[in-house]
Amino acid sequence: MKFFIRFLFFIIGLTIMTFGVCMTIKVADIGVGAWDALNVVLTERVGLSVGKWVMIDGAILIFVNALLVKRRPDFLSFLTIIVIGSLVDFWLMTVFDRFTVNPFIAKLGMLLAGILIIGFGASIYLQAKFPQSPIDNFMLAIKERFNVNLMMAKTIGEITAFIPAFILKGPISYGTIIITFTVGPAIQLFYPYFEKLMHRLQLKY
């Protein structure tokens, strides 16, 4: 039963989180997160879907992370990135397929709402303690390899995606900066509540 509860947290959390990610992608002209900007511009220039590029990026990072920490690749994290990539494609091809936002204030509102939803979903999925996405593991690998704090590791990780996205003229703008500095606090806002909820459920069942 405990595993089933963790699995529910994992799936529900990722489903909500990817919905928020897709909200920010739909207002990409005001900027999206660095990794999403890279996936969007690769889709536009090379082909394949955004979700497929999420999986490809993740597969590459699994091996990069292994090299950084000098350990065997964490192949289980690929299962997480497959779920994330599939859900991103699902939302973009269904709910957001013909969804358009025109007024600037509506775009900004959708961006901020997307950030809150990302934080809400991530705070749920993280409670499952299942393998994290390769992007999250990349941050942890940078921290371990270069002995820097999490904030610095997160910044280095974002810059890693920002540079190629910028060179390829991806959707980088002020929205990218907003996302970079607000997703963390958004997760922290909801995390304690779901941490307590998971603890209560684990004790009860």
Solvent accessible surface area in square Angstrom, and as a share of the most:
residue,aa,sasa,rsa
1,M,131,0.58
2,K,103,0.44
3,F,128,0.53
4,F,107,0.45
5,I,10,0.05
6,R,71,0.26
7,F,86,0.36
8,L,71,0.35
9,F,19,0.08
10,F,14,0.06
11,I,59,0.30
12,I,82,0.42
13,G,0,0.00
14,L,0,0.00
15,T,39,0.23
16,I,48,0.24
17,M,24,0.11
18,T,0,0.00
19,F,54,0.22
20,G,0,0.00
21,V,21,0.12
22,C,0,0.00
23,M,22,0.10
24,T,1,0.00
25,I,17,0.08
26,K,64,0.27
27,V,1,0.00
28,A,20,0.16
29,D,97,0.50
30,I,9,0.05
31,G,0,0.00
32,V,0,0.00
33,G,7,0.07
34,A,2,0.01
35,W,24,0.09
36,D,28,0.15
37,A,0,0.00
38,L,17,0.09
39,N,3,0.02
40,V,14,0.08
41,V,2,0.01
42,L,28,0.14
43,T,37,0.21
44,E,125,0.56
45,R,141,0.52
46,V,100,0.58
47,G,27,0.26
48,L,107,0.53
49,S,22,0.14
50,V,16,0.09
51,G,0,0.00
52,K,93,0.40
53,W,31,0.11
54,V,13,0.08
55,M,34,0.15
56,I,61,0.31
57,D,13,0.07
58,G,1,0.01
59,A,32,0.25
60,I,101,0.51
61,L,10,0.05
62,I,7,0.03
63,F,108,0.45
64,V,51,0.30
65,N,14,0.07
66,A,12,0.10
67,L,141,0.70
68,L,32,0.16
69,V,27,0.16
70,K,163,0.69
71,R,145,0.53
72,R,218,0.80
73,P,37,0.24
74,D,67,0.35
75,F,119,0.50
76,L,108,0.54
77,S,1,0.01
78,F,67,0.28
79,L,108,0.54
80,T,2,0.01
81,I,3,0.01
82,I,60,0.31
83,V,40,0.23
84,I,16,0.08
85,G,0,0.00
86,S,54,0.35
87,L,32,0.16
88,V,3,0.02
89,D,13,0.07
90,F,101,0.42
91,W,38,0.13
92,L,31,0.15
93,M,119,0.53
94,T,71,0.41
95,V,75,0.43
96,F,6,0.02
97,D,84,0.43
98,R,221,0.81
99,F,85,0.36
100,T,108,0.63
101,V,26,0.15
102,N,118,0.60
103,P,81,0.51
104,F,111,0.46
105,I,127,0.65
106,A,41,0.32
107,K,35,0.15
108,L,44,0.22
109,G,36,0.35
110,M,17,0.07
111,L,0,0.00
112,L,82,0.41
113,A,37,0.29
114,G,0,0.00
115,I,7,0.03
116,L,88,0.44
117,I,47,0.24
118,I,16,0.08
119,G,0,0.00
120,F,72,0.30
121,G,0,0.00
122,A,4,0.03
123,S,0,0.00
124,I,11,0.06
125,Y,7,0.03
126,L,37,0.19
127,Q,6,0.03
128,A,0,0.00
129,K,140,0.59
130,F,34,0.14
131,P,46,0.29
132,Q,55,0.25
133,S,8,0.05
134,P,0,0.00
135,I,43,0.22
136,D,41,0.21
137,N,28,0.15
138,F,12,0.05
139,M,41,0.18
140,L,73,0.36
141,A,5,0.04
142,I,3,0.01
143,K,80,0.34
144,E,93,0.42
145,R,114,0.42
146,F,110,0.46
147,N,139,0.71
148,V,42,0.24
149,N,98,0.50
150,L,83,0.41
151,M,136,0.61
152,M,95,0.42
153,A,0,0.00
154,K,71,0.30
155,T,55,0.32
156,I,59,0.30
157,G,5,0.05
158,E,24,0.11
159,I,83,0.42
160,T,59,0.34
161,A,0,0.00
162,F,71,0.30
163,I,91,0.46
164,P,45,0.28
165,A,0,0.00
166,F,129,0.54
167,I,123,0.63
168,L,56,0.28
169,K,164,0.69
170,G,12,0.12
171,P,25,0.15
172,I,39,0.20
173,S,39,0.25
174,Y,96,0.37
175,G,0,0.00
176,T,5,0.03
177,I,109,0.55
178,I,48,0.24
179,I,16,0.08
180,T,41,0.24
181,F,137,0.57
182,T,49,0.29
183,V,25,0.14
184,G,44,0.42
185,P,84,0.53
186,A,6,0.05
187,I,40,0.20
188,Q,116,0.52
189,L,115,0.57
190,F,49,0.21
191,Y,50,0.19
192,P,51,0.32
193,Y,128,0.49
194,F,16,0.07
195,E,87,0.39
196,K,131,0.55
197,L,44,0.22
198,M,15,0.07
199,H,111,0.50
200,R,131,0.48
201,L,46,0.23
202,Q,38,0.17
203,L,133,0.66
204,K,150,0.64
205,Y,109,0.41
